[in-house]
Amino acid sequence: MPYSIDWYIENEVVYIHYSGETAPDELRDSLLTIIKMIDGSSHTLVHVIADVGDVTKPISPKEALDVVREVGSHPRTGWNIILRERSLLVKIGVAFGTSIFKSRNRTFDTIEEVNAFLAEKDTKLNWDNVNKSLILLS
């Protein structure tokens, strides 16, 4: 699973783009990189956008859950946003988990929806610093 990670908004919003076949080790590495990025940020909460629209073969939900539990999350992680998820089952699962566990996870189909949501949820984001070159949407 090739992936690339950079700041969508420096020190405020991480953007990660996944593509191809996914693998547990690469998911683990990407999550650890995100934690390091949040460690280096002074922002109160750092949000994460995970663009999965170019994934051709996802890892199983059980494998993904195992990796997420193993790595954990940073205490200053804000909203975890899944962008361009094609599976209705995953979208429903995220919505259900968010409701039951009061976690901050959402799915959106477009970056415009993500931007509107984050602008509403975190009024301190510096929208003048958006790195638009990261958006690989076709």
C-alpha positions, -999 to 999 in steps of 0.1 A, spaced: 0 0 0 18 30 -11 10 61 9 21 97 12 18 119 43 22 157 46 6 187 63 -26 198 47 -25 228 71 10 230 87 9 217 123 -30 216 122 -42 190 97 -24 159 84 -33 146 50 -25 110 41 -32 94 8 -34 56 5 -34 38 -28 -31 3 -42 -32 -29 -21 -31 -23 17 -8 -42 41 -8 -42 79 28 -32 82 24 -1 60 -8 9 79 12 6 111 41 27 97 17 54 85 0 56 119 33 59 137 43 87 113 11 106 120 18 103 158 53 117 153 38 146 133 13 154 160 41 152 186 59 179 167 29 202 165 20 229 190 -17 230 179 -41 219 206 -58 193 184 -44 179 151 -69 165 127 -62 137 102 -76 133 67 -71 98 53 -79 97 16 -86 61 7 -102 66 -27 -74 50 -46 -71 18 -25 -76 -12 -47 -75 -39 -20 -81 -30 16 -68 -50 45 -95 -68 65 -114 -49 91 -100 -72 118 -64 -66 107 -70 -28 106 -85 -29 140 -56 -49 154 -31 -24 140 -51 6 153 -53 -10 188 -16 -18 188 -4 16 177 -31 36 196 -38 72 190 -22 105 201 -40 123 229 -41 154 208 -57 138 178 -88 158 168 -111 146 140 -102 115 120 -117 119 86 -119 92 60 -122 107 25 -136 90 -6 -144 57 11 -164 36 -14 -177 9 9 -212 17 23 -205 -9 50 -174 10 62 -192 43 62 -220 28 83 -195 13 107 -177 46 111 -210 64 118 -221 36 143 -187 36 161 -187 74 163 -222 74 179 -216 45 203 -180 53 214 -184 91 212 -152 92 190 -144 119 165 -145 100 132 -164 110 100 -165 100 64 -169 124 34 -169 121 -3 -152 154 -12 -125 176 1 -150 205 0 -172 186 25 -141 180 47 -131 216 47 -166 228 56 -168 203 84 -134 212 99 -141 249 95 -172 244 117 -156 221 142 -122 240 147 -125 278 142 -88 282 149 -75 265 117 -54 287 95 -71 282 61 -46 306 44 -20 278 48 -38 250 30 -15 229 8 -38 224 -21 -11 205 -40 -17 174 -18 -52 168 -31 -50 140 -57 -87 137 -64 -96 132 -100 
